[in-house]
Amino acid sequence: MFLIGKGSQILRARCLLASLPIFLASCAQELPPVATQSHPNPPTPTTSPTPILSSQLPALPSAKQESKSLQSNTVYCPQDLQFPGFPAWYQETLRHFACQLQTQYGLPARVVIPALQNARFSARALALMTPPPPSATPRPPYPWWRYRNRFLQEDRIQKGIHFWQEHAQIIEQVSRKYGVSPYILMGILNIETGFGAFQGNFPVLDANLSLAAGLPARRNFFLYQTAETLKLAARLGVPVNTLRGSEAGAMGMSQFLASSYLQYGTVWNDPPGEGLPDLWRSVPDVLASTSRFFLAHGWQAGQPVLLPATVTSPAQAKSLLQGRYSLATLARFGVRPSNEASTLPGSMLVGLLQLQTEEGPRFYLACPNFYAIMGYNPSINYSATVWAYANALQARLG
């Protein structure tokens, strides 16, 4: 456990560059099969970025210093700009990106141009993130119980028990401060990185730029993450090419995108404004930052996440699977929680879900905390599996 105290900003920056000999499994998302690329892959660079010695790292700038250093009125957008790490068919797109990062996101040319010219196209990230082509025969939905069982295997339960025992004190402290269920936090860390075991080794800038260039439908999103990645590197005081993460550009034990890192990243027990957290190695920072994310997305302390439901008419219940309704309204249609009914107000808005279990489809009521988890990942299977793991771990811990 890395407890980084107030003022130890240089140490925090150095910790971020520790080598992570890991590869991110794409199990945290329900990813489609890798699609065939329409363009040949560019030659793979034969050299990797030169390792940065900790003694060479600058001190972390403050948010105020960062704002001043990133602002500039000079826009540099010549038509002959070249980006040697990207294929010829993306050169015009990269030139447009270089201008947009300056004019739309307020980043100076001295930050944008060298970063983009040193970036490398990631065919692998693009392949992993490219949706499959439309099919005349739609694939059946992946059943929840199969997805769930991948993350509730005994070795994962044991990892959760070991992690809890090793960090019990800080887990309890963070839970008491923020009111977020510690078991739900364990469910997130389990699915995202196996409690930090596989955090990803894609250069984050390369991944974001490649996805912005290669996925036109999501271009604005990934260009925004590119801008946030450049800002994050400036705040951390590290070269942008040292930031590593998933093929989607997510970083650290809890897999924060750059925008979430900047918005919700919290240094445990340091006053606001005292630098950014180490989400790769500091367990207290990771737990506090993830808790802040949940609070911002509607987490309600002490409330349930998902409740088994009883229904009097399954056919009628299926008409209620879209939208959210008060418990009182659902009760009039014969839909009620199987338990905890007496403790929940009739005005609580919930969603009705039908999840595929080994025994067949089952109805559940998704409470506001379920949708807070969906703010992390919009997959119903994902959020339900976080809940299932939390329950399984809590039962084993006693």
Wavefront OBJ file of the C-alpha trace (Angstrom):
o trace
v 0.000 0.000 0.000
v 1.347 3.415 -1.002
v 0.369 6.140 1.440
v 1.561 9.364 -0.173
v 1.459 12.266 2.206
v 0.914 15.963 1.711
v 3.597 17.691 -0.270
v 5.223 14.498 -1.572
v 4.391 15.413 -5.136
v 7.717 14.507 -6.701
v 7.515 11.047 -5.124
v 4.013 10.613 -6.508
v 5.134 11.480 -10.006
v 8.015 9.028 -9.762
v 5.727 6.252 -8.595
v 3.613 6.708 -11.706
v 6.499 5.691 -13.934
v 7.161 2.369 -12.238
v 7.281 -0.400 -14.780
v 4.078 -2.401 -15.040
v 4.800 -5.797 -16.607
v 1.198 -6.464 -17.299
v -1.254 -6.720 -20.145
v -4.833 -5.617 -19.922
v -7.362 -8.329 -20.600
v -10.360 -6.835 -22.317
v -12.713 -8.581 -19.917
v -13.952 -5.406 -18.252
v -16.111 -4.700 -21.263
v -18.346 -6.908 -23.385
v -16.120 -6.360 -26.401
v -17.054 -7.658 -29.841
v -14.661 -9.826 -31.812
v -11.740 -7.999 -33.386
v -12.793 -6.595 -36.734
v -10.664 -6.839 -39.857
v -8.992 -3.549 -40.705
v -9.608 -1.919 -44.072
v -6.051 -0.569 -44.262
v -2.760 -2.446 -43.920
v -0.948 -1.992 -40.654
v 1.960 0.469 -40.682
v 5.413 -0.870 -39.799
v 5.789 -1.502 -36.102
v 8.323 0.930 -34.564
v 11.518 -0.874 -33.728
v 12.309 1.299 -30.739
v 10.345 2.042 -27.611
v 10.356 5.297 -25.626
v 13.536 5.809 -23.674
v 12.935 5.058 -19.979
v 12.807 8.150 -17.793
v 14.910 8.110 -14.655
v 13.149 9.262 -11.512
v 15.898 11.798 -10.920
v 14.972 13.482 -14.210
v 11.360 14.114 -13.290
v 10.203 17.678 -12.649
v 8.064 18.605 -9.682
v 4.329 18.521 -10.172
v 2.942 21.923 -11.203
v -0.123 23.240 -9.454
v -3.453 23.528 -11.236
v -2.878 27.295 -11.500
v 0.571 26.827 -13.018
v -0.793 24.231 -15.424
v -3.517 26.573 -16.630
v -0.960 29.300 -17.284
v 1.495 26.996 -19.061
v -1.117 25.438 -21.349
v -2.645 28.687 -22.564
v -1.292 30.382 -25.666
v -2.675 32.727 -28.298
v -0.390 31.455 -31.060
v -1.944 28.753 -33.230
v 0.415 26.745 -35.425
v -1.367 24.857 -38.222
v 0.802 24.724 -41.367
v -0.448 22.508 -44.179
v 2.875 20.687 -44.499
v 2.889 19.270 -40.958
v 3.865 15.599 -40.955
v 3.192 12.923 -38.341
v 5.674 10.112 -39.032
v 4.117 7.644 -36.610
v 0.800 7.535 -38.516
v -0.033 6.082 -41.955
v -0.305 8.381 -44.972
v -4.101 8.141 -45.071
v -4.331 9.697 -41.587
v -1.984 12.651 -42.187
v -4.712 15.135 -43.089
v -6.782 13.968 -40.118
v -3.833 14.462 -37.750
v -3.245 17.959 -39.108
v -6.873 18.748 -38.375
v -6.468 17.298 -34.874
v -3.384 19.441 -34.252
v -5.340 22.586 -35.091
v -8.421 21.529 -33.140
v -6.452 20.732 -29.994
v -5.139 24.297 -30.086
v -8.247 26.207 -31.130
v -10.985 24.188 -29.428
v -9.182 22.871 -26.337
v -6.803 25.766 -25.707
v -3.569 23.739 -25.771
v -0.431 25.518 -27.009
v 1.384 24.470 -30.150
v 4.561 23.757 -28.177
v 2.650 21.002 -26.336
v 0.477 19.688 -29.170
v 2.851 19.489 -32.131
v 5.728 17.530 -30.507
v 3.278 15.176 -28.790
v 1.426 14.320 -31.993
v 4.602 14.025 -34.050
v 6.054 11.559 -31.540
v 2.838 9.536 -31.233
v 2.530 6.140 -32.933
v -0.515 4.660 -34.616
v -1.856 1.710 -32.594
v -3.447 -0.772 -34.982
v -3.991 -3.128 -32.060
v -6.012 -0.601 -30.042
v -8.099 0.245 -33.096
v -8.754 -3.419 -33.852
v -9.859 -4.143 -30.294
v -12.180 -1.142 -30.210
v -13.707 -1.450 -33.703
v -17.284 -2.792 -33.635
v -18.023 -5.789 -35.870
v -19.720 -5.041 -39.184
v -23.523 -5.200 -39.270
v -24.899 -8.695 -39.729
v -28.104 -9.824 -41.386
v -28.454 -12.295 -38.509
v -28.121 -10.446 -35.185
v -26.083 -12.255 -32.559
v -28.079 -13.327 -29.490
v -27.375 -11.299 -26.335
v -24.553 -12.607 -24.192
v -26.277 -14.089 -21.105
v -25.524 -12.407 -17.805
v -24.703 -15.610 -15.956
v -21.865 -16.438 -18.358
v -20.420 -12.940 -18.033
v -20.858 -13.028 -14.249
v -19.184 -16.414 -13.815
v -15.997 -15.186 -15.520
v -15.475 -12.780 -12.636
v -16.712 -14.918 -9.748
v -14.248 -17.755 -10.140
v -12.601 -18.948 -6.949
v -9.218 -17.391 -7.752
v -10.873 -13.979 -8.095
v -12.697 -14.395 -4.802
v -9.392 -15.307 -3.167
v -7.706 -12.231 -4.650
v -10.470 -10.095 -3.204
v -10.096 -11.680 0.233
v -6.320 -11.175 0.167
v -6.680 -7.557 -1.010
v -9.248 -6.843 1.723
v -7.105 -8.345 4.456
v -4.018 -6.435 3.295
v -5.807 -3.076 3.089
v -8.624 -3.486 5.624
v -7.872 -0.306 7.546
v -7.850 2.064 4.564
v -10.878 0.321 3.015
v -12.849 0.962 6.197
v -11.649 4.589 6.425
v -12.564 5.411 2.822
v -15.953 3.733 3.133
v -16.729 5.672 6.312
v -15.727 8.995 4.727
v -17.575 8.644 1.402
v -20.425 6.245 2.207
v -19.754 4.010 -0.790
v -20.000 0.271 -0.170
v -16.472 -1.141 0.142
v -17.671 -4.396 -1.411
v -18.823 -2.532 -4.517
v -15.375 -0.929 -4.739
v -13.880 -4.415 -4.594
v -16.209 -5.467 -7.410
v -14.895 -2.635 -9.581
v -11.243 -3.471 -8.937
v -11.917 -7.152 -9.589
v -13.426 -6.629 -13.034
v -11.289 -3.711 -14.167
v -7.780 -4.953 -13.388
v -7.913 -8.000 -11.127
v -6.984 -5.764 -8.163
v -4.217 -4.069 -10.132
v -2.716 -7.177 -11.757
v -3.348 -6.072 -15.361
v -3.577 -2.321 -15.839
v -2.685 -2.183 -19.537
v 0.483 -1.322 -21.429
v -0.857 0.732 -24.323
v 0.609 4.235 -24.603
v -2.478 6.253 -23.704
v -1.845 9.102 -26.146
v -1.274 6.642 -29.006
v -4.496 4.790 -28.194
v -6.634 7.928 -27.965
v -5.236 9.429 -31.176
v -5.575 6.164 -33.079
v -9.179 5.737 -31.966
v -10.010 9.348 -32.793
v -8.555 8.885 -36.266
v -9.909 5.408 -36.962
v -13.401 5.597 -35.422
v -15.176 8.602 -36.999
v -18.372 7.950 -35.039
v -16.469 8.417 -31.755
v -13.963 10.990 -32.976
v -15.080 13.846 -30.757
v -14.952 11.666 -27.641
v -11.446 10.346 -28.227
v -10.086 13.700 -29.350
v -11.396 15.139 -26.091
v -9.610 12.337 -24.223
v -6.465 13.177 -26.204
v -6.653 16.765 -24.961
v -7.275 15.581 -21.405
v -4.328 13.178 -21.660
v -2.008 16.052 -22.596
v -3.343 18.087 -19.671
v -2.964 15.135 -17.314
v 0.687 14.617 -18.274
v 1.341 18.314 -17.643
v -0.311 18.137 -14.231
v 1.614 14.995 -13.307
v 4.833 16.510 -14.580
v 5.727 13.486 -16.722
v 6.293 12.983 -20.468
v 2.983 12.091 -22.072
v 4.456 9.007 -23.747
v 5.075 7.425 -20.326
v 1.355 7.169 -19.502
v 0.162 3.591 -19.973
v -3.315 2.098 -19.906
v -5.886 0.029 -21.776
v -6.655 0.002 -25.482
v -9.437 2.502 -24.675
v -7.038 4.867 -22.883
v -8.148 3.957 -19.344
v -5.486 4.079 -16.633
v -4.632 2.692 -13.242
v -6.134 0.105 -10.918
v -9.650 1.432 -11.430
v -9.155 2.291 -15.136
v -9.940 6.003 -15.206
v -10.028 7.842 -18.504
v -7.922 10.989 -18.525
v -10.999 13.195 -18.106
v -12.138 11.217 -15.048
v -8.609 11.252 -13.628
v -8.574 15.047 -13.753
v -12.156 15.470 -12.519
v -12.416 12.846 -9.768
v -8.818 11.978 -8.918
v -8.280 12.449 -5.184
v -5.152 12.262 -3.071
v -6.227 10.488 0.101
v -6.295 12.839 3.104
v -4.540 15.656 1.258
v -6.357 19.005 1.016
v -7.884 19.842 -2.378
v -5.371 21.302 -4.807
v -2.415 19.360 -3.389
v -1.645 17.557 -6.650
v -3.028 14.533 -8.403
v -3.285 10.985 -7.056
v -1.268 7.933 -8.060
v -3.999 5.706 -9.491
v -1.507 3.101 -10.643
v -0.083 2.168 -7.249
v -1.668 4.011 -4.312
v -4.565 1.961 -2.943
v -5.850 4.858 -0.761
v -5.880 7.202 -3.778
v -7.633 4.610 -5.944
v -10.369 3.909 -3.387
v -10.971 7.586 -2.638
v -11.057 8.576 -6.317
v -13.420 5.755 -7.273
v -15.701 6.678 -4.370
v -15.812 10.289 -5.553
v -16.780 9.082 -9.014
v -19.715 7.127 -7.578
v -20.907 10.039 -5.456
v -20.875 12.286 -8.528
v -23.005 9.722 -10.372
v -25.742 9.480 -7.760
v -24.555 6.947 -5.191
v -26.826 6.902 -2.117
v -25.186 5.689 1.081
v -26.852 2.738 2.756
v -29.197 1.990 -0.128
v -29.328 -1.310 -2.072
v -28.017 -1.817 -5.601
v -30.090 -4.604 -7.128
v -33.078 -6.456 -5.654
v -34.686 -9.696 -6.813
v -38.282 -8.982 -7.799
v -41.493 -10.978 -7.669
v -44.019 -10.416 -10.452
v -47.607 -11.617 -10.733
v -47.684 -11.335 -14.542
v -44.352 -11.849 -16.362
v -45.919 -10.833 -19.688
v -47.132 -7.545 -18.227
v -43.806 -7.003 -16.453
v -41.925 -7.191 -19.756
v -43.760 -4.058 -20.894
v -42.083 -2.205 -17.995
v -38.481 -3.109 -18.874
v -37.806 0.341 -20.335
v -37.630 3.435 -18.133
v -37.838 3.900 -14.382
v -40.865 3.796 -12.133
v -41.631 4.390 -8.500
v -41.937 1.304 -6.332
v -45.525 2.289 -5.662
v -46.317 2.356 -9.388
v -44.686 -1.026 -9.956
v -46.630 -2.484 -7.052
v -49.872 -1.602 -8.839
v -48.655 -3.750 -11.747
v -47.808 -6.637 -9.436
v -44.043 -6.027 -9.330
v -42.476 -5.919 -5.872
v -39.078 -6.448 -4.239
v -38.644 -9.982 -2.971
v -37.143 -8.555 0.220
v -36.490 -5.212 1.955
v -39.933 -4.028 0.862
v -40.746 -2.522 4.239
v -37.586 -0.399 4.339
v -37.792 1.277 0.922
v -40.015 4.306 0.252
v -42.704 3.884 -2.375
v -41.421 7.009 -4.107
v -38.010 5.462 -4.911
v -37.452 5.327 -8.667
v -36.143 1.993 -9.907
v -35.740 0.178 -13.192
v -37.071 -3.296 -13.933
v -34.476 -5.661 -15.428
v -34.670 -9.201 -16.733
v -31.340 -11.003 -16.335
v -30.501 -14.391 -17.775
v -29.462 -16.824 -15.031
v -28.578 -20.512 -15.248
v -32.185 -21.295 -14.262
v -33.646 -18.970 -16.872
v -34.696 -15.294 -16.939
v -35.204 -13.579 -13.578
v -36.608 -10.140 -12.784
v -34.639 -7.615 -10.697
v -35.205 -4.058 -9.515
v -32.322 -1.713 -10.301
v -32.021 0.928 -7.573
v -30.311 4.339 -8.007
v -26.984 2.840 -6.880
v -27.161 0.374 -9.778
v -27.275 3.312 -12.185
v -24.366 4.932 -10.355
v -22.350 1.832 -11.272
v -23.581 2.121 -14.852
v -21.984 5.566 -14.882
v -18.707 3.650 -14.680
v -19.641 1.243 -17.467
v -23.025 1.429 -19.226
v -23.324 -2.356 -19.546
v -26.119 -3.941 -17.491
v -24.140 -7.192 -17.318
v -21.137 -5.294 -15.961
v -23.042 -3.480 -13.223
v -24.948 -6.602 -12.188
v -21.666 -8.505 -11.975
v -20.078 -5.842 -9.761
v -23.065 -6.331 -7.451
v -22.832 -10.131 -7.583
v -19.119 -10.085 -6.771
v -19.714 -7.663 -3.901
v -22.294 -10.046 -2.420
v -20.068 -13.078 -2.871
v -17.072 -11.376 -1.278
v -19.105 -10.061 1.642
v -20.478 -13.553 2.290
v -16.982 -15.045 2.316
v -15.550 -12.350 4.576
v -18.394 -12.863 7.026
l 1 2 3 4 5 6 7 8 9 10 11 12 13 14 15 16 17 18 19 20 21 22 23 24 25 26 27 28 29 30 31 32 33 34 35 36 37 38 39 40 41 42 43 44 45 46 47 48 49 50 51 52 53 54 55 56 57 58 59 60 61 62 63 64 65 66 67 68 69 70 71 72 73 74 75 76 77 78 79 80 81 82 83 84 85 86 87 88 89 90 91 92 93 94 95 96 97 98 99 100 101 102 103 104 105 106 107 108 109 110 111 112 113 114 115 116 117 118 119 120 121 122 123 124 125 126 127 128 129 130 131 132 133 134 135 136 137 138 139 140 141 142 143 144 145 146 147 148 149 150 151 152 153 154 155 156 157 158 159 160 161 162 163 164 165 166 167 168 169 170 171 172 173 174 175 176 177 178 179 180 181 182 183 184 185 186 187 188 189 190 191 192 193 194 195 196 197 198 199 200 201 202 203 204 205 206 207 208 209 210 211 212 213 214 215 216 217 218 219 220 221 222 223 224 225 226 227 228 229 230 231 232 233 234 235 236 237 238 239 240 241 242 243 244 245 246 247 248 249 250 251 252 253 254 255 256 257 258 259 260 261 262 263 264 265 266 267 268 269 270 271 272 273 274 275 276 277 278 279 280 281 282 283 284 285 286 287 288 289 290 291 292 293 294 295 296 297 298 299 300 301 302 303 304 305 306 307 308 309 310 311 312 313 314 315 316 317 318 319 320 321 322 323 324 325 326 327 328 329 330 331 332 333 334 335 336 337 338 339 340 341 342 343 344 345 346 347 348 349 350 351 352 353 354 355 356 357 358 359 360 361 362 363 364 365 366 367 368 369 370 371 372 373 374 375 376 377 378 379 380 381 382 383 384 385 386 387 388 389 390 391 392 393 394 395 396 397 398
